[in-house]
Amino acid sequence: MRLKSYFCETVEGAMAAARQELGSEAMLVNTRPAPAEARHLGDYEVVFATDTPEDSAMAAGASDEAGVRLSTEIAEMKKEIENMRSMLRRSVYAPAPATGTSHRFADTYAMLSAADVAPELARSIVEAAEDRMGAQRRSPPQNEVFDDRASDGVFERALAQEIESRFTVEPQLGTGSGTPRITALVGPAGAGKTTTLVKLAVNYGLVSRRPVLLLSLDTYRIAAADQLRSYASILGVGFQAMETVTGLSQAIEENRGKELILIDTPGLGTAEMEDFAGLGRFLSTRSDIDAQLVLSASMKPADLARTMDAFDAFHPHRLLFTKLDETGSYGPILNEAVRSGKPLSFFTSGQRIPEDLEAATPARLVGLLTTGARALECSAA
């Protein structure tokens, strides 16, 4: 008897790989999310047991009692593996002995850490969730008894409430209820600003039958303005390209009759910030323009933090995260929302226009943090 693990982005993919190599007689032992230390191999782990040729010969003449014994051994082996996995995860938390932290809290900390939530933030959330649950257990609703299953549910609710309390969402465009609503998308190159702007134009302009105008300051990237001009032509909305902040200001004044004005800006690296200081000053002094910082969710946490700091010069009002489909770790979104205090506005998870755009909600981010890519796959389905 031998055990073998298969890792893949989906459970179905891992099972298919196992069946192909081991055959249909292989026995499924366990299916679970991949542990943090093996996450680079795939999001899910499927463990199969199979007989060697010698085992098969012995099994052919074995009695029913031997079969029961074999099943028991497999079950014990599975339990041993689970215990080892839990011990590894708990070692990440390493609480001080005096705290008496339970396995559940240690596992939760490990889960948040695996999602790239900053260590201090993860610890604070887990401890606060523990306090929330403790308060509810000390003063339970009338006639409610906390058994183990109920206790798990109480902790999950406390955890979700605690995460949600750490950030805000504002899935909207513009700075007020007046017209025109003006939103400028700023951010690093490759974050997906142009595609996101078109999605916003369709979902919050055309669908609501609002007159829309697309403006482009991105004359530095080859054919960038032409790409947006083509989209505008397909959608049947207005489009203008300009090369200066003065031209942008004039275009806004000339189109006050529009209900929604969306502005595309050049993708900037940190070394280019000084060259566009004028644009930063313009956006920061226009109270009628809602600047939203567009960031890729797949950026490394340290790079994401540096980019956030660099774009402070543009005084963005909200954070918009793209490319959720290109990562399985969503902790950096929470990290930056908490660190900056800026609300989240929208999420995108693909190139389809206009489908791959959604309003940010607290429950959505909690789901991504606690179930990772599975939440994204379920949403897409």
Backbone hydrogen bonds, N-H to C=O, Kabsch-Sander energy under -0.5 kcal/mol:
donor,donor_aa,acceptor,acceptor_aa,energy
2,R,50,T,-2.2
4,K,48,F,-2.4
6,Y,46,V,-2.4
8,C,44,Y,-1.8
14,A,10,T,-1.9
15,M,11,V,-2.5
16,A,12,E,-2.3
17,A,13,G,-2.0
18,A,14,A,-2.1
19,R,15,M,-2.7
20,Q,16,A,-2.2
21,E,17,A,-1.7
22,L,18,A,-3.2
23,G,19,R,-1.9
26,A,23,G,-1.2
27,M,49,A,-3.3
29,V,47,V,-3.0
30,N,47,V,-1.6
32,R,45,E,-2.2
34,A,43,D,-2.4
38,A,35,P,-1.7
39,R,36,A,-1.2
41,L,38,A,-1.9
42,G,38,A,-0.5
42,G,39,R,-0.9
44,Y,8,C,-2.5
45,E,32,R,-3.1
46,V,6,Y,-2.6
47,V,30,N,-3.0
48,F,4,K,-2.6
49,A,27,M,-3.2
50,T,2,R,-2.2
56,S,52,T,-2.2
57,A,53,P,-1.7
58,M,54,E,-1.9
59,A,55,D,-2.8
60,A,56,S,-1.6
61,G,57,A,-0.8
61,G,58,M,-0.7
62,A,59,A,-0.9
67,G,63,S,-1.6
68,V,64,D,-2.1
69,R,65,E,-2.1
70,L,66,A,-2.4
71,S,67,G,-2.2
72,T,68,V,-2.2
73,E,69,R,-2.3
74,I,70,L,-2.2
75,A,71,S,-2.3
76,E,72,T,-2.5
77,M,73,E,-2.4
78,K,74,I,-2.6
79,K,75,A,-2.2
80,E,76,E,-2.4
81,I,77,M,-2.4
82,E,78,K,-2.3
83,N,79,K,-2.4
84,M,80,E,-2.4
85,R,81,I,-2.5
86,S,82,E,-2.5
87,M,83,N,-2.3
88,L,84,M,-2.1
89,R,85,R,-2.2
90,R,86,S,-2.8
91,S,87,M,-1.7
92,V,88,L,-0.7
92,V,89,R,-1.0
93,Y,89,R,-0.8
93,Y,90,R,-0.5
94,A,90,R,-2.1
99,T,96,A,-1.9
100,G,96,A,-0.6
100,G,97,P,-0.8
106,A,102,S,-2.0
107,D,103,H,-2.9
108,T,104,R,-2.0
109,Y,105,F,-2.4
110,A,106,A,-2.3
111,M,107,D,-2.3
112,L,108,T,-2.4
113,S,109,Y,-2.6
114,A,110,A,-2.4
115,A,111,M,-1.1
116,D,113,S,-1.8
117,V,112,L,-2.4
122,A,118,A,-3.0
123,R,119,P,-2.6
124,S,120,E,-2.3
125,I,121,L,-2.5
126,V,122,A,-2.4
127,E,123,R,-2.5
128,A,124,S,-2.2
129,A,125,I,-2.5
130,E,126,V,-2.2
131,D,127,E,-2.0
132,R,128,A,-2.4
133,M,129,A,-2.5
134,G,130,E,-2.6
135,A,131,D,-2.3
136,Q,132,R,-1.9
137,R,133,M,-2.4
138,R,134,G,-1.9
139,S,135,A,-1.4
144,E,141,P,-2.0
145,V,143,N,-0.5
147,D,145,V,-1.1
151,S,147,D,-2.7
152,D,148,D,-2.0
153,G,149,R,-1.8
154,V,150,A,-2.4
155,F,151,S,-2.3
156,E,152,D,-2.3
157,R,153,G,-2.1
158,A,154,V,-2.4
159,L,155,F,-2.8
160,A,156,E,-2.4
161,Q,157,R,-2.7
162,E,158,A,-2.2
163,I,159,L,-2.5
164,E,160,A,-2.6
165,S,161,Q,-1.5
166,R,163,I,-1.7
167,F,164,E,-1.0
170,E,344,L,-3.2
172,Q,170,E,-2.2
181,R,259,E,-2.9
182,I,180,P,-0.6
182,I,288,D,-0.6
183,T,181,R,-0.5
183,T,261,I,-2.4
184,A,290,D,-2.1
185,L,263,I,-2.6
186,V,184,A,-0.6
186,V,292,Q,-2.4
191,A,188,P,-1.4
196,T,192,G,-2.0
197,L,193,K,-2.7
198,V,194,T,-1.8
199,K,195,T,-2.0
200,L,196,T,-2.4
201,A,197,L,-2.2
202,V,198,V,-2.1
203,N,199,K,-2.7
204,Y,200,L,-2.7
205,G,201,A,-0.7
206,L,201,A,-2.1
207,V,202,V,-2.5
209,R,206,L,-1.6
210,R,205,G,-3.2
213,L,260,L,-2.2
214,L,238,G,-2.5
215,L,213,L,-0.5
215,L,262,L,-2.8
216,S,240,Q,-2.1
217,L,264,D,-2.8
219,T,217,L,-1.9
224,A,221,R,-2.0
225,A,218,D,-0.5
227,Q,223,A,-2.0
228,L,224,A,-1.7
229,R,225,A,-2.5
230,S,226,D,-2.2
231,Y,227,Q,-1.9
232,A,228,L,-2.5
233,S,229,R,-2.1
234,I,230,S,-2.2
235,L,231,Y,-2.5
236,G,232,A,-1.5
237,V,232,A,-2.2
238,G,212,V,-1.6
240,Q,214,L,-2.0
242,M,216,S,-2.5
248,L,244,T,-1.8
249,S,245,V,-2.5
250,Q,246,T,-2.2
251,A,247,G,-2.2
252,I,248,L,-2.1
253,E,249,S,-2.0
254,E,250,Q,-2.3
255,N,251,A,-0.7
255,N,252,I,-0.8
256,R,253,E,-0.9
258,K,255,N,-1.7
259,E,211,P,-1.3
260,L,211,P,-1.8
261,I,181,R,-3.0
262,L,213,L,-2.5
263,I,183,T,-2.7
264,D,215,L,-3.1
265,T,185,L,-0.9
268,L,187,G,-1.6
272,E,269,G,-1.7
273,M,270,T,-0.9
276,F,272,E,-0.9
276,F,273,M,-0.9
277,A,274,E,-1.4
280,G,276,F,-1.9
281,R,277,A,-2.4
282,F,278,G,-2.3
283,L,279,L,-2.5
284,S,280,G,-2.1
285,T,281,R,-1.3
286,R,282,F,-0.7
286,R,283,L,-0.5
287,S,285,T,-0.9
289,I,286,R,-1.5
290,D,182,I,-2.9
290,D,288,D,-0.6
291,A,289,I,-0.9
292,Q,184,A,-2.8
292,Q,290,D,-0.5
293,L,318,R,-2.5
294,V,186,V,-3.3
294,V,292,Q,-0.6
295,L,293,L,-0.6
295,L,320,L,-2.7
297,A,322,T,-3.0
299,M,296,S,-1.5
304,L,300,K,-2.9
305,A,301,P,-2.2
306,R,302,A,-2.0
307,T,303,D,-2.4
308,M,304,L,-2.5
309,D,305,A,-2.2
310,A,306,R,-2.2
311,F,307,T,-2.1
312,D,309,D,-1.1
313,A,310,A,-0.9
314,F,311,F,-1.6
315,H,312,D,-1.8
317,H,291,A,-3.3
318,R,291,A,-1.1
319,L,343,P,-2.5
320,L,293,L,-2.9
321,F,346,F,-1.8
322,T,295,L,-2.8
324,L,348,T,-2.3
326,E,323,K,-1.7
327,T,324,L,-0.9
330,Y,328,G,-0.5
331,G,115,A,-2.8
333,I,330,Y,-0.8
334,L,330,Y,-1.0
335,N,331,G,-2.8
336,E,332,P,-2.3
337,A,333,I,-2.0
338,V,334,L,-2.6
339,R,335,N,-2.8
340,S,336,E,-2.3
341,G,337,A,-1.4
344,L,168,T,-2.2
345,S,319,L,-2.7
347,F,358,E,-2.7
348,T,321,F,-1.7
349,S,356,D,-0.8
356,D,352,R,-1.3
357,L,355,E,-2.4
358,E,347,F,-2.6
360,A,345,S,-2.4
365,L,361,T,-1.7
366,V,362,P,-2.2
367,G,363,A,-2.4
368,L,364,R,-2.1
369,L,365,L,-2.3
370,T,366,V,-2.2
371,T,367,G,-2.3
372,G,368,L,-1.4
374,R,371,T,-1.4
375,A,372,G,-1.3
376,L,372,G,-1.0
377,E,373,A,-2.5
378,C,374,R,-2.4
379,S,375,A,-1.9
380,A,376,L,-2.2
381,A,377,E,-2.4
